């Protein structure tokens, strides 16, 4: 099997051996998605052409906005006029997407990145009411992403059509194939077609699906873990059914998690995964186990 750069192992068969909860990137809240047919460099900041797109990618990174290059699944177009661009924000209760087609990539210079980084609609495009679904197919970053993500993106596009885009690295190559659902920033990993369809159908009806859920982008990993365990315990799957009220600790973390009717104290502990990615893997290998889950003002439940 061909091994991807930066990772010595590919999960492969979707066996679930490698726990993927609490592994969504904690560094993404604001997003800039720019259509680019490729080829994509190993890292988006090394893009050189076209110049306005490369400049927008680096400017976004400097402002704390996560840039993603996107393209439609399937046959490549050498040039993509018009150019589809999305600005999105995935933190908190007020999540949103704006979209716009650009006749000229130099129009990207008119995007207010400061507003986007702060979660304020920049007014660069029209409100987008449908989800944007990103499947990582970034083969130059990790061949596993292209090998598993490419077929998955094509399969999802046949079912969910224009909602689906291929994208550059989203983090967590070892969990390929990876899916990100915007605007909520939900990450799913280690996906086959069945699991991916289930995740998308859940998202379209306003729910998370726990089986391959990595977490929500922008939240600290322990908060993702606490939310996951409360959802698993209570069966509350609505996108907005759970809120993290507080988080403290270092390797052992305590969170207060609230639903509409109850509040829970959750203690999670960081542990190293038992099936490491490989000696040359530079990715985070932690996962989180629950040590205590207590309904506040009641007896311990776990």
Secondary structure as the mmCIF struct_conf table of DSSP 4:
data_model
#
loop_
_struct_conf.conf_type_id
_struct_conf.id
_struct_conf.beg_label_comp_id
_struct_conf.beg_label_asym_id
_struct_conf.beg_label_seq_id
_struct_conf.end_label_comp_id
_struct_conf.end_label_asym_id
_struct_conf.end_label_seq_id
HELX_LH_PP_P HELX_LH_PP_P1 UNK A 2 UNK A 4
TURN_TY1_P TURN_TY1_P1 UNK A 5 UNK A 6
BEND BEND1 UNK A 8 UNK A 8
BEND BEND2 UNK A 13 UNK A 13
BEND BEND3 UNK A 18 UNK A 18
TURN_TY1_P TURN_TY1_P2 UNK A 21 UNK A 22
BEND BEND4 UNK A 24 UNK A 24
TURN_TY1_P TURN_TY1_P3 UNK A 26 UNK A 27
BEND BEND5 UNK A 29 UNK A 29
STRN STRN1 UNK A 30 UNK A 35
BEND BEND6 UNK A 38 UNK A 38
HELX_LH_PP_P HELX_LH_PP_P2 UNK A 39 UNK A 41
BEND BEND7 UNK A 42 UNK A 43
HELX_RH_3T_P HELX_RH_3T_P1 UNK A 44 UNK A 46
BEND BEND8 UNK A 49 UNK A 50
HELX_RH_AL_P HELX_RH_AL_P1 UNK A 51 UNK A 62
TURN_TY1_P TURN_TY1_P4 UNK A 63 UNK A 64
STRN STRN2 UNK A 66 UNK A 71
BEND BEND9 UNK A 73 UNK A 75
HELX_LH_PP_P HELX_LH_PP_P3 UNK A 76 UNK A 77
BEND BEND10 UNK A 78 UNK A 79
BEND BEND11 UNK A 81 UNK A 82
STRN STRN3 UNK A 83 UNK A 89
BEND BEND12 UNK A 91 UNK A 93
STRN STRN4 UNK A 96 UNK A 102
BEND BEND13 UNK A 103 UNK A 104
HELX_RH_3T_P HELX_RH_3T_P2 UNK A 105 UNK A 110
BEND BEND14 UNK A 111 UNK A 111
HELX_RH_AL_P HELX_RH_AL_P2 UNK A 113 UNK A 117
TURN_TY1_P TURN_TY1_P5 UNK A 118 UNK A 119
BEND BEND15 UNK A 124 UNK A 125
STRN STRN5 UNK A 126 UNK A 127
BEND BEND16 UNK A 130 UNK A 130
STRN STRN6 UNK A 132 UNK A 136
TURN_TY1_P TURN_TY1_P6 UNK A 139 UNK A 141
HELX_RH_AL_P HELX_RH_AL_P3 UNK A 143 UNK A 160
HELX_RH_3T_P HELX_RH_3T_P3 UNK A 161 UNK A 163
STRN STRN7 UNK A 164 UNK A 167
BEND BEND17 UNK A 168 UNK A 168
BEND BEND18 UNK A 171 UNK A 171
HELX_RH_3T_P HELX_RH_3T_P4 UNK A 173 UNK A 175
BEND BEND19 UNK A 177 UNK A 177
STRN STRN8 UNK A 179 UNK A 182
TURN_TY1_P TURN_TY1_P7 UNK A 183 UNK A 185
STRN STRN9 UNK A 186 UNK A 188
BEND BEND20 UNK A 190 UNK A 190
HELX_RH_AL_P HELX_RH_AL_P4 UNK A 193 UNK A 204
TURN_TY1_P TURN_TY1_P8 UNK A 205 UNK A 206
STRN STRN10 UNK A 207 UNK A 207
BEND BEND21 UNK A 210 UNK A 210
TURN_TY1_P TURN_TY1_P9 UNK A 211 UNK A 212
STRN STRN11 UNK A 213 UNK A 216
TURN_TY1_P TURN_TY1_P10 UNK A 217 UNK A 218
BEND BEND22 UNK A 219 UNK A 219
HELX_RH_AL_P HELX_RH_AL_P5 UNK A 221 UNK A 234
STRN STRN12 UNK A 238 UNK A 238
TURN_TY1_P TURN_TY1_P11 UNK A 239 UNK A 240
BEND BEND23 UNK A 241 UNK A 241
STRN STRN13 UNK A 243 UNK A 249
BEND BEND24 UNK A 250 UNK A 251
STRN STRN14 UNK A 252 UNK A 258
BEND BEND25 UNK A 260 UNK A 261
STRN STRN15 UNK A 263 UNK A 272
BEND BEND26 UNK A 274 UNK A 275
BEND BEND27 UNK A 277 UNK A 277
TURN_TY1_P TURN_TY1_P12 UNK A 279 UNK A 280
BEND BEND28 UNK A 283 UNK A 283
STRN STRN16 UNK A 286 UNK A 295
TURN_TY1_P TURN_TY1_P13 UNK A 296 UNK A 297
BEND BEND29 UNK A 298 UNK A 298
STRN STRN17 UNK A 300 UNK A 300
#
